[in-house]
Amino acid sequence: MNALQLIPAFALLFLFSCSTKTRNISSQNNLTSILDATNQTIIVKTEYNKGLNKMKPSKQKEVGKFDFLTYANEENFEELLEQNNVSFVVFGMVSNDYSDFENKYGIKVKTENCVISPGISKTATLNNQIVSAYLTEKFSNIWKDDLKIVPFGLN
């Protein structure tokens, strides 16, 4: 008999033998199960709250109302300027340090995530155009060289 002819017979025999095995598993509070061949008992005891008792709460930082980005528009720009809360909006994974620009011009650079919806696109463009017009009126075009990027919507 050819060896290739025996392979389907062994496969069928193997599948049949696997499907006829029985397992004795009892579900108790301590998760005990009994193994067929060795008659060993395995006891798994779990204390779910054990690690919770060791956890310490983290210190909460108080969140101020200006910790969040407020987009500038014609109505709120002067108020944001007085509160030192005017920001250029940049989208994407930008990790540049703009502290020199922020200290020199009083304008922050806030990085938003990569997702740009049509609504946020219009809002960010308007914000950046208002901030750009203010800086150009006050400092001419010198601020553009110091910023070293083109904010969203100003290209």
C-alpha positions, -999 to 999 in steps of 0.1 A, spaced: 0 0 0 12 35 -8 21 58 21 1 86 6 -30 66 8 -26 61 45 -25 99 53 -62 105 49 -70 74 71 -46 86 99 -61 121 97 -96 107 100 -86 85 129 -69 114 147 -99 137 143 -122 109 156 -100 102 186 -98 139 195 -135 143 194 -143 114 216 -121 125 246 -140 137 276 -129 162 301 -141 165 337 -140 202 345 -158 214 376 -164 251 381 -161 259 417 -153 292 435 -116 284 436 -114 274 399 -105 237 405 -102 214 375 -93 177 373 -70 163 346 -81 131 330 -49 111 326 -31 120 358 -59 126 382 -41 157 395 -61 185 410 -50 220 401 -63 248 424 -60 283 412 -67 309 439 -70 344 428 -74 375 449 -85 401 425 -83 430 450 -48 421 462 -31 446 439 -57 473 444 -48 477 480 -13 486 471 -23 513 445 -19 549 455 -40 577 440 -21 601 418 -19 637 426 -46 656 407 -35 687 388 -60 714 389 -72 722 354 -77 759 346 -101 772 320 -72 783 298 -55 748 297 -77 741 267 -74 755 233 -98 783 226 -100 792 189 -99 829 182 -126 846 161 -136 882 155 -157 884 188 -133 869 213 -98 878 199 -93 909 221 -104 890 252 -80 861 244 -52 886 238 -57 903 272 -57 869 289 -26 858 270 -45 829 255 -40 834 218 -26 804 199 -16 793 164 -31 759 157 -8 733 141 -20 698 132 0 666 132 28 650 152 49 682 158 72 682 188 91 714 182 99 739 209 82 772 203 90 787 237 112 815 222 85 825 198 58 824 225 80 845 249 88 871 222 54 876 207 30 864 234 14 839 210 13 802 218 16 773 193 -9 745 201 -6 712 184 -38 693 177 -41 657 165 -38 646 129 -75 643 122 -88 674 105 -125 675 99 -141 701 77 -155 720 107 -122 721 126 -104 730 93 -125 762 89 -122 771 126 -84 766 127 -79 785 95 -100 815 107 -80 814 140 -47 813 123 -56 841 99 -67 864 127 -35 857 147 -14 862 116 -30 895 107 -25 907 143 12 897 142 18 912 108 2 945 118 22 947 150 56 932 139 54 932 101 67 899 86 95 893 111 74 869 132 73 845 102 110 839 103 109 834 141 81 808 139 98 787 112 66 770 102 35 779 83 5 775 105 -25 756 91 -45 775 66 -19 802 59 -1 788 28 
